[in-house]
Amino acid sequence: MRVVSGIQPTGNLHLGNYLGAIRQWVAMQDQAESLFFLADLHALSQPVVPAQLAQNTVEMAATLLACGIDPSRAILFNQARVPAHSELQWILGGTARMGWLNRMTQWKDKSGKDGASQSTGLFNYPVLQAADVLLYQATHVPVGDDQKQHLELARDIATKFNLDFDTELFVLPEPFISPSAPRIMSLRDGTAKMSKSDPSDASRINLIDSDEAIAQKFRKARTDAEPLPATMAELADRAEARNLVTIYAALEGVGTDTVLARFAGQGFGAFKPALADLAIAVLGPIRERLTRLLDDRAAVAAALEQGAERARALAAPTLKAAQQAVGLQV
Ligand code: TYM
């Protein structure tokens, strides 16, 4: 078993990233050899402010450490320091088909009507993501539900490469999607996922938010006037209510039924403050650790450098085998 996953160092880490992905990373680092990285190359698919990308990379790394990623157990690095990601991406570009990339929902959403003015990096984004996991022979990739399609593409690329070049080089990676928080939704709109790119900061809980900000965002979260029912099935048409119950259950580490058994018949006037208290209890200690780490950026940078060295060593044999498989003289 080999675990690999990444996160783009754009903006702040939010509750969706934490419950959907990072918490799984922390749990899995004890179960298998794990590599976690800042996808700084992926960030280039959108316009960047260079100084900000550099700063975000270190700050996102500090946030992962604050969440419990331990560089003595997991390999933590930024993608740009391991050139094999880019090199393998180019090789896999010969295998990936235009039609496959055209079908990616993230490409379709982001390119909208004007695909021609988007960067080619945005179109090729999933090929780099395939390289990220295939390079390390990843067996399990802990991600939120929104990354499932990209992982299926990585499997398609691996399968075609193995077939075309008559090899068993690439292991097919399995997406590991958190059962309790596959997709955390926006606090302002229960049909949109919680996202770093939502212009409204009130739509998400950031891991750096103060206790007051967390309480206020939950207080203002969109809901309805009905009391909570006894089962999730009865919340089928109430997306915002369902999302808040899901967040509560995931934060406490219990099932949604347990939460509803406790709050059935009560309105959001009672539920929201309880949810805010729980979120503050879970996120407060992470924020405190993060504040300390941000005062010691040299230590974070050193952890990244050490992680990159280990990642380069693990990546080298697979890159070499891929180069040989396609006939490159290196
Ligand atoms: P990114 O940076 O958008 O998100 C990082 C992780 O957080 C998960 N996530 C969510 N989970 C539940 N609810 C949400 N609202 C929510 N929002 C985000 C994402 O699914 C992801 O697991 N392309 C990737 C980064 C990447 C990657 C990889 C991941 C690059 N290479 C290789 C896995 C393997 C991305 O942009 O994630």
Residues whose N, C-alpha, C, O or C-beta is under 5 A from the ligand:
A	BS01	TYM	V4 S5 G6 I7 Q8 G16 N17 G20 A21 A39 H42 Q129 D132 P142 V143 G144 D145 D146 Q147 A181 P182 R183 I184 M185 K193 M194
